[in-house]
Amino acid sequence: LAATAIASAGAGVDLSKIVEQFKADADAAELRIDPAEAHRFLASLLSKRFLIASGLAGSGKTKLAQAFALWLTPPATEAAPAKCYEVVPVGADWTGNENILGYANGLDEKSYVSKPALDLMLRAKANPAAPHILILDEMNLSHVERYFADVLSVIESDEKIHLHRDAERKSDGVVVPKHIELPKNLFIIGTVNVD
């Protein structure tokens, strides 16, 4: 129920039932979360598909995002071995979008160097029935506008992100399109330390 409701971006969602289920499952896993916080967390994701969790280092922001991703996304199986979530640690040296979107291989005109965030976007596009969650950990370590401006723009505009200009490029046998829209079943959770 929760996965279907969230994947469809909240159409006709009874948020209180989802919060109750998340809280009950979190309690069973010994993860303590206040129901009001769980409600804000889920309501934020349903309204924008992008959430930033800020707080002191070690306060559980990443663990909460991981627990939510594990709770909501379908488990990997033999038939579908790829996870429906990724934790991507932001590096202090990120000065461009290639760490999120990859880049066209300059030495081979048919290949593309993909990154885990782009791989997740492509998986989400290929499997629209399942929610996919990208967790950007420690977003404060680099200037967000340098590595994430393209994604932030398309969250607001619903435009496409330009990836390359060639007829076809592949990454590990997977075709990388010239442009990509952010799939409606992709949710992004960022963590930011404030200390």
Contacts in CASP RR format, 6 or more apart in sequence:
PFRMAT RR
TARGET T0000
AUTHOR 0000-0000-0000
METHOD contacts of the structure
MODEL  1
LAATAIASAGAGVDLSKIVEQFKADADAAELRIDPAEAHRFLASLLSKRF
LIASGLAGSGKTKLAQAFALWLTPPATEAAPAKCYEVVPVGADWTGNENI
LGYANGLDEKSYVSKPALDLMLRAKANPAAPHILILDEMNLSHVERYFAD
VLSVIESDEKIHLHRDAERKSDGVVVPKHIELPKNLFIIGTVNVD
1 17 0 8 1.000
1 18 0 8 1.000
1 21 0 8 1.000
2 18 0 8 1.000
2 21 0 8 1.000
2 22 0 8 1.000
2 71 0 8 1.000
2 72 0 8 1.000
3 72 0 8 1.000
3 73 0 8 1.000
3 74 0 8 1.000
3 130 0 8 1.000
3 131 0 8 1.000
4 129 0 8 1.000
5 11 0 8 1.000
5 12 0 8 1.000
5 13 0 8 1.000
5 14 0 8 1.000
5 18 0 8 1.000
6 13 0 8 1.000
6 18 0 8 1.000
6 42 0 8 1.000
6 45 0 8 1.000
6 46 0 8 1.000
6 72 0 8 1.000
6 131 0 8 1.000
6 187 0 8 1.000
7 128 0 8 1.000
7 129 0 8 1.000
7 130 0 8 1.000
7 131 0 8 1.000
7 184 0 8 1.000
7 185 0 8 1.000
8 184 0 8 1.000
9 46 0 8 1.000
9 49 0 8 1.000
9 184 0 8 1.000
9 185 0 8 1.000
10 46 0 8 1.000
13 46 0 8 1.000
15 39 0 8 1.000
15 42 0 8 1.000
15 43 0 8 1.000
15 46 0 8 1.000
16 39 0 8 1.000
18 42 0 8 1.000
19 35 0 8 1.000
19 38 0 8 1.000
19 39 0 8 1.000
19 42 0 8 1.000
20 35 0 8 1.000
22 33 0 8 1.000
22 38 0 8 1.000
22 42 0 8 1.000
22 68 0 8 1.000
22 71 0 8 1.000
23 33 0 8 1.000
23 35 0 8 1.000
23 38 0 8 1.000
25 71 0 8 1.000
26 32 0 8 1.000
26 33 0 8 1.000
26 38 0 8 1.000
26 67 0 8 1.000
26 71 0 8 1.000
29 67 0 8 1.000
31 63 0 8 1.000
31 64 0 8 1.000
31 67 0 8 1.000
33 64 0 8 1.000
41 51 0 8 1.000
41 53 0 8 1.000
41 64 0 8 1.000
41 68 0 8 1.000
44 51 0 8 1.000
45 51 0 8 1.000
45 187 0 8 1.000
45 189 0 8 1.000
48 155 0 8 1.000
49 155 0 8 1.000
49 182 0 8 1.000
49 184 0 8 1.000
49 186 0 8 1.000
49 187 0 8 1.000
49 188 0 8 1.000
50 152 0 8 1.000
50 155 0 8 1.000
50 187 0 8 1.000
50 188 0 8 1.000
50 189 0 8 1.000
51 187 0 8 1.000
51 188 0 8 1.000
51 189 0 8 1.000
51 190 0 8 1.000
52 139 0 8 1.000
52 189 0 8 1.000
52 190 0 8 1.000
52 191 0 8 1.000
52 192 0 8 1.000
53 61 0 8 1.000
53 64 0 8 1.000
53 65 0 8 1.000
53 189 0 8 1.000
53 190 0 8 1.000
53 191 0 8 1.000
53 192 0 8 1.000
54 61 0 8 1.000
54 191 0 8 1.000
54 192 0 8 1.000
54 193 0 8 1.000
54 194 0 8 1.000
55 61 0 8 1.000
55 192 0 8 1.000
55 193 0 8 1.000
55 194 0 8 1.000
55 195 0 8 1.000
56 193 0 8 1.000
56 194 0 8 1.000
56 195 0 8 1.000
57 193 0 8 1.000
57 195 0 8 1.000
61 191 0 8 1.000
61 192 0 8 1.000
62 87 0 8 1.000
62 135 0 8 1.000
62 137 0 8 1.000
62 191 0 8 1.000
65 87 0 8 1.000
65 133 0 8 1.000
65 135 0 8 1.000
65 189 0 8 1.000
65 190 0 8 1.000
65 191 0 8 1.000
66 85 0 8 1.000
66 87 0 8 1.000
66 135 0 8 1.000
68 133 0 8 1.000
68 189 0 8 1.000
69 84 0 8 1.000
69 85 0 8 1.000
69 133 0 8 1.000
69 135 0 8 1.000
69 189 0 8 1.000
70 85 0 8 1.000
72 131 0 8 1.000
72 133 0 8 1.000
73 83 0 8 1.000
73 84 0 8 1.000
73 85 0 8 1.000
73 130 0 8 1.000
73 131 0 8 1.000
73 132 0 8 1.000
73 133 0 8 1.000
74 80 0 8 1.000
74 84 0 8 1.000
74 130 0 8 1.000
76 82 0 8 1.000
76 83 0 8 1.000
76 84 0 8 1.000
80 127 0 8 1.000
82 119 0 8 1.000
82 123 0 8 1.000
84 120 0 8 1.000
84 123 0 8 1.000
84 124 0 8 1.000
84 127 0 8 1.000
84 130 0 8 1.000
84 131 0 8 1.000
84 132 0 8 1.000
84 133 0 8 1.000
85 120 0 8 1.000
85 132 0 8 1.000
85 133 0 8 1.000
85 134 0 8 1.000
85 135 0 8 1.000
86 116 0 8 1.000
86 117 0 8 1.000
86 119 0 8 1.000
86 120 0 8 1.000
86 133 0 8 1.000
86 134 0 8 1.000
86 135 0 8 1.000
87 135 0 8 1.000
87 137 0 8 1.000
88 100 0 8 1.000
88 115 0 8 1.000
88 116 0 8 1.000
88 117 0 8 1.000
88 134 0 8 1.000
88 135 0 8 1.000
88 136 0 8 1.000
88 137 0 8 1.000
89 137 0 8 1.000
89 138 0 8 1.000
90 99 0 8 1.000
90 136 0 8 1.000
90 137 0 8 1.000
90 138 0 8 1.000
90 139 0 8 1.000
90 140 0 8 1.000
90 141 0 8 1.000
90 142 0 8 1.000
90 147 0 8 1.000
91 99 0 8 1.000
91 138 0 8 1.000
91 141 0 8 1.000
91 142 0 8 1.000
92 141 0 8 1.000
92 142 0 8 1.000
93 142 0 8 1.000
94 141 0 8 1.000
94 142 0 8 1.000
94 146 0 8 1.000
94 147 0 8 1.000
95 142 0 8 1.000
95 143 0 8 1.000
95 146 0 8 1.000
95 147 0 8 1.000
96 146 0 8 1.000
96 147 0 8 1.000
97 146 0 8 1.000
97 147 0 8 1.000
97 148 0 8 1.000
97 149 0 8 1.000
97 150 0 8 1.000
97 151 0 8 1.000
98 113 0 8 1.000
98 115 0 8 1.000
99 115 0 8 1.000
99 117 0 8 1.000
99 147 0 8 1.000
100 115 0 8 1.000
100 117 0 8 1.000
100 118 0 8 1.000
100 147 0 8 1.000
100 148 0 8 1.000
100 150 0 8 1.000
100 151 0 8 1.000
101 115 0 8 1.000
101 117 0 8 1.000
101 118 0 8 1.000
101 150 0 8 1.000
101 161 0 8 1.000
101 163 0 8 1.000
102 112 0 8 1.000
102 113 0 8 1.000
102 114 0 8 1.000
102 115 0 8 1.000
102 118 0 8 1.000
102 163 0 8 1.000
103 112 0 8 1.000
103 113 0 8 1.000
104 112 0 8 1.000
104 113 0 8 1.000
104 163 0 8 1.000
104 164 0 8 1.000
104 165 0 8 1.000
104 166 0 8 1.000
104 169 0 8 1.000
105 111 0 8 1.000
105 112 0 8 1.000
105 113 0 8 1.000
105 169 0 8 1.000
109 166 0 8 1.000
109 169 0 8 1.000
110 166 0 8 1.000
110 168 0 8 1.000
110 169 0 8 1.000
110 170 0 8 1.000
111 169 0 8 1.000
111 170 0 8 1.000
111 171 0 8 1.000
112 163 0 8 1.000
112 164 0 8 1.000
112 169 0 8 1.000
112 170 0 8 1.000
112 171 0 8 1.000
112 176 0 8 1.000
113 171 0 8 1.000
114 122 0 8 1.000
114 171 0 8 1.000
114 172 0 8 1.000
114 174 0 8 1.000
114 176 0 8 1.000
117 134 0 8 1.000
117 136 0 8 1.000
118 163 0 8 1.000
118 176 0 8 1.000
118 180 0 8 1.000
119 171 0 8 1.000
119 174 0 8 1.000
120 132 0 8 1.000
120 134 0 8 1.000
120 186 0 8 1.000
121 132 0 8 1.000
121 134 0 8 1.000
121 180 0 8 1.000
121 182 0 8 1.000
121 183 0 8 1.000
121 186 0 8 1.000
122 174 0 8 1.000
122 176 0 8 1.000
122 180 0 8 1.000
123 132 0 8 1.000
124 130 0 8 1.000
124 132 0 8 1.000
124 183 0 8 1.000
124 185 0 8 1.000
124 186 0 8 1.000
125 180 0 8 1.000
125 181 0 8 1.000
125 183 0 8 1.000
127 185 0 8 1.000
128 183 0 8 1.000
128 184 0 8 1.000
128 185 0 8 1.000
129 185 0 8 1.000
130 185 0 8 1.000
131 185 0 8 1.000
131 187 0 8 1.000
132 183 0 8 1.000
132 185 0 8 1.000
132 186 0 8 1.000
132 187 0 8 1.000
133 186 0 8 1.000
133 187 0 8 1.000
133 188 0 8 1.000
133 189 0 8 1.000
134 186 0 8 1.000
134 187 0 8 1.000
134 188 0 8 1.000
134 189 0 8 1.000
135 188 0 8 1.000
135 189 0 8 1.000
135 190 0 8 1.000
135 191 0 8 1.000
136 148 0 8 1.000
136 188 0 8 1.000
136 189 0 8 1.000
136 190 0 8 1.000
136 191 0 8 1.000
137 190 0 8 1.000
137 191 0 8 1.000
138 191 0 8 1.000
138 192 0 8 1.000
138 193 0 8 1.000
139 148 0 8 1.000
139 190 0 8 1.000
139 191 0 8 1.000
139 192 0 8 1.000
140 192 0 8 1.000
140 193 0 8 1.000
140 194 0 8 1.000
144 152 0 8 1.000
145 152 0 8 1.000
150 161 0 8 1.000
151 161 0 8 1.000
151 182 0 8 1.000
151 188 0 8 1.000
153 159 0 8 1.000
154 160 0 8 1.000
154 161 0 8 1.000
154 181 0 8 1.000
154 182 0 8 1.000
155 182 0 8 1.000
155 188 0 8 1.000
158 181 0 8 1.000
158 182 0 8 1.000
159 181 0 8 1.000
160 179 0 8 1.000
160 180 0 8 1.000
160 181 0 8 1.000
161 179 0 8 1.000
161 180 0 8 1.000
161 181 0 8 1.000
161 182 0 8 1.000
162 178 0 8 1.000
162 179 0 8 1.000
163 169 0 8 1.000
163 176 0 8 1.000
163 177 0 8 1.000
163 178 0 8 1.000
163 179 0 8 1.000
163 180 0 8 1.000
164 176 0 8 1.000
164 178 0 8 1.000
165 178 0 8 1.000
166 178 0 8 1.000
168 175 0 8 1.000
169 175 0 8 1.000
169 176 0 8 1.000
170 176 0 8 1.000
END
